[in-house]
Amino acid sequence: MTVKTFGVVGAGQMGNGIAQVAAASGLEVIMNDIKTEFVERGLQAITRNLNRAVEKEKMTAADKDALLNRIKTSVDLKDMASADFVVEAATENQTIKFQIFKDLDEICGAQAILATNTSSIPIGRIASQTQRPDKVIGMHFMNPVPVMKLVEVIRGLATADETFDITWDLSLKFGKTPAEASDFPGFIANRILMPMINEAVYCLYHGVGTRENIDTVMKLGANHPMGPLALADLIGLDTCLAIMETLNDGFKDSKYRPCPLLRKYVEAGWLGRKTGRGFYEYTKS
Ligand SMILES: NC(=O)c1ccc[n+]([C@@H]2O[C@H](COP(=O)([O-])OP(=O)(O)OC[C@H]3O[C@@H](n4cnc5c(N)ncnc54)[C@H](O)[C@@H]3O)[C@@H](O)[C@H]2O)c1
């Protein structure tokens, strides 16, 4: 199957990044969210990125316009009927994702591949919501999508080889380096990264260090480009908490227990950069 029309469900920080790289590779893109203001915000984020690329002379204004013209916005999931390949990048919530996959299964053509950008929810669990588990796969991009090279590709038990090959080739077409991970909660990236971030939050909670010292120690001591608390703010604390809940639920091991301080921040609406406040404060652009 040749992928020509590429759907993205969820126009948040990951969804709009995925839409941008797909359109940059020449595909026709449909970017969907539940409200017009959310898809417009996603499109504005893409436009800002591309404007910066034009200013830095990495792209011509004509190429920018052509890329933007390849992205159609949608607030009706039925628009995905014309997509050959859909990536779901909605909120990290199992109930939301289950419903989206049930709906996409009814809306999309029989040959369409349904991928999920979930950070942690097992692919087989999502695939079982559909009548086409052979065409469901994990395609896990990293944040920020236009910059980060990795795509984790995850087969569910029933994922067909053809589905895997198409997803792998699409990752390459987007200029990314795919790496395969098995279908366990958190896959590879978040099985390793998120417990570290959670431990950093415990360090803050227990007063082992200030936010600045925790981040400085990991930047200079472990050679990480960002400290774990700044990275948590970039990812979104709601997403971090959801991933820890999935690890905790999946492995039933207390080492994955989300830090109460992380939960407290999420309950307060301090979700990180996207809300202007997390472990650090941000001025909204
Ligand atoms: N943030 C990261 O660093 C990161 C990295 C890799 C993967 N992910 C995963 O990507 C997904 C999205 O994360 P994000 O950081 O972009 O979150 P986000 O909060 O920025 O965006 C989520 C978007 O999904 C939309 N949405 C919710 N329900 C929807 C529905 N039923 N239909 C369509 N849209 C819906 C929301 O309105 C919102 O715009 C999550 O599964 C997350 O785990 C996140």
PDBQT file of the ligand as one rigid body, heavy atoms in Angstrom, charges set to zero:
ROOT
HETATM    1  N1  LIG A 301       4.760  15.244  25.375  1.00  0.00    +0.000 N 
HETATM    2  C1  LIG A 301       5.704  14.393  25.026  1.00  0.00    +0.000 C 
HETATM    3  O1  LIG A 301       6.898  14.636  25.257  1.00  0.00    +0.000 OA
HETATM    4  C2  LIG A 301       5.318  13.118  24.318  1.00  0.00    +0.000 A 
HETATM    5  C3  LIG A 301       6.329  12.371  23.682  1.00  0.00    +0.000 A 
HETATM    6  C4  LIG A 301       5.973  11.224  22.990  1.00  0.00    +0.000 A 
HETATM    7  C5  LIG A 301       4.646  10.811  22.974  1.00  0.00    +0.000 A 
HETATM    8  N2  LIG A 301       3.698  11.555  23.618  1.00  0.00    +0.000 N 
HETATM    9  C6  LIG A 301       2.306  11.098  23.552  1.00  0.00    +0.000 C 
HETATM   10  O2  LIG A 301       1.632  11.846  22.557  1.00  0.00    +0.000 OA
HETATM   11  C7  LIG A 301       0.252  11.974  22.906  1.00  0.00    +0.000 C 
HETATM   12  C8  LIG A 301      -0.127  13.439  22.926  1.00  0.00    +0.000 C 
HETATM   13  O3  LIG A 301       0.686  14.128  23.852  1.00  0.00    +0.000 OA
HETATM   14  P1  LIG A 301       0.912  15.698  23.778  1.00  0.00    +0.000 P 
HETATM   15  O4  LIG A 301       2.126  15.991  24.581  1.00  0.00    +0.000 OA
HETATM   16  O5  LIG A 301       0.814  16.164  22.373  1.00  0.00    +0.000 OA
HETATM   17  O6  LIG A 301      -0.371  16.211  24.594  1.00  0.00    +0.000 OA
HETATM   18  P2  LIG A 301      -1.137  17.604  24.468  1.00  0.00    +0.000 P 
HETATM   19  O7  LIG A 301      -1.860  17.777  25.746  1.00  0.00    +0.000 OA
HETATM   20  O8  LIG A 301      -0.192  18.684  24.010  1.00  0.00    +0.000 OA
HETATM   21  O9  LIG A 301      -2.170  17.365  23.254  1.00  0.00    +0.000 OA
HETATM   22  C9  LIG A 301      -3.182  16.401  23.282  1.00  0.00    +0.000 C 
HETATM   23  C10 LIG A 301      -4.243  16.843  22.320  1.00  0.00    +0.000 C 
HETATM   24  O10 LIG A 301      -5.183  15.776  22.139  1.00  0.00    +0.000 OA
HETATM   25  C11 LIG A 301      -6.425  16.371  21.972  1.00  0.00    +0.000 C 
HETATM   26  N3  LIG A 301      -7.502  15.393  22.164  1.00  0.00    +0.000 N 
HETATM   27  C12 LIG A 301      -7.985  14.886  23.322  1.00  0.00    +0.000 A 
HETATM   28  N4  LIG A 301      -8.997  14.041  23.069  1.00  0.00    +0.000 NA
HETATM   29  C13 LIG A 301      -9.137  13.996  21.723  1.00  0.00    +0.000 A 
HETATM   30  C14 LIG A 301     -10.013  13.312  20.851  1.00  0.00    +0.000 A 
HETATM   31  N5  LIG A 301     -10.964  12.486  21.319  1.00  0.00    +0.000 N 
HETATM   32  N6  LIG A 301      -9.899  13.505  19.526  1.00  0.00    +0.000 NA
HETATM   33  C15 LIG A 301      -8.958  14.350  19.037  1.00  0.00    +0.000 A 
HETATM   34  N7  LIG A 301      -8.103  15.036  19.810  1.00  0.00    +0.000 NA
HETATM   35  C16 LIG A 301      -8.187  14.859  21.139  1.00  0.00    +0.000 A 
HETATM   36  C17 LIG A 301      -6.443  17.500  22.994  1.00  0.00    +0.000 C 
HETATM   37  O11 LIG A 301      -7.471  18.445  22.732  1.00  0.00    +0.000 OA
HETATM   38  C18 LIG A 301      -5.042  18.066  22.811  1.00  0.00    +0.000 C 
HETATM   39  O12 LIG A 301      -4.999  19.086  21.838  1.00  0.00    +0.000 OA
HETATM   40  C19 LIG A 301       0.088  11.259  24.247  1.00  0.00    +0.000 C 
HETATM   41  O13 LIG A 301      -0.302   9.929  24.017  1.00  0.00    +0.000 OA
HETATM   42  C20 LIG A 301       1.502  11.304  24.811  1.00  0.00    +0.000 C 
HETATM   43  O14 LIG A 301       1.742  10.293  25.745  1.00  0.00    +0.000 OA
HETATM   44  C21 LIG A 301       4.006  12.699  24.277  1.00  0.00    +0.000 A 
ENDROOT
TORSDOF 0
